[in-house]
Amino acid sequence: MTRSRWARAVAAAAALVLAGGLAACGSDGPAPTTDPPAVTVTGTGEVRGAPDTLTATVGVSTQAGDVSTAIAQAGSRVQAVTDAVVRAGVARSDVQTEQVSLQPQYAGSLPGAGPSITGYEATNTVQITVRDLAKASSVLGAAVDAGGNDARLSGVAFRIDDDSRLLGDARARAFDDAKSRAEQYAKLSGTSLSRVLSVQENVTGQDQPLATDRTAQAATVPIEPGQQTVTVSVTVKWGLR
């Protein structure tokens, strides 16, 4: 056999070995996998309870020709608001500064000139927490009276200070609802539930806002706490067997 024929034979044998190795690798690879059977359902639980706490944002907005006067007037008015609600029965620790802002006020510009600053508006707001709802109406009335025509009342909302028991009841009802649905689907598919694979929760109704926005004096602010609904929605994934 000549040298050239010998080289061609060696090359052909090497190609056959390589092809065989690739075929073997392909046949020994892992088989395609599929997710184990499972069912995912959402359950809902609702419970109702009486709110025991009210929160409200009370502020004042004043205008003056210079920054210092605007800030001083707003600070003085909001201090009067704070003192008034404390006298009405709110603990001073339940009055917290929420926002302080200062904005320039502009007048129309003359032709060829930019707008000019004519004064400043200062706003100072506090959040009040009323833990005795029997005093809530008089507290809000005292706040807007102390602020006068500069008073701003907003963000009034009821809530349950400790809603852990209600949340626990709502969670139990939501999970039972989800499990009942999952068991029905398992029965329809000829399987049964195994272990829980995942749980996701969503809670609503922990605050009950009121549509309140007052800017004038008021001797009393009528309120009705009513009932508050706490809703838990839970999405649970069970394995099937």
Secondary structure, DSSP 8 states (H G I E B T S, - for coil): --HHHHHHHHHHHHHHHHHHHHHHHHHHS--------EEEEEEEEEEEE---EEEEEEEEEEEESSHHHHHHHHHHHHHHHHHHHHHTT--GGGEEEEEEEEEEEEE---TTS--EEEEEEEEEEEEEEES-GGGHHHHHHHHHHHHGGGEEEEEEEEE-S--HHHHHHHHHHHHHHHHHHHHHHHHHTT--EEEEEEEEEEEE-SEEE----B-S--S--------EEEEEEEEEEEEE-
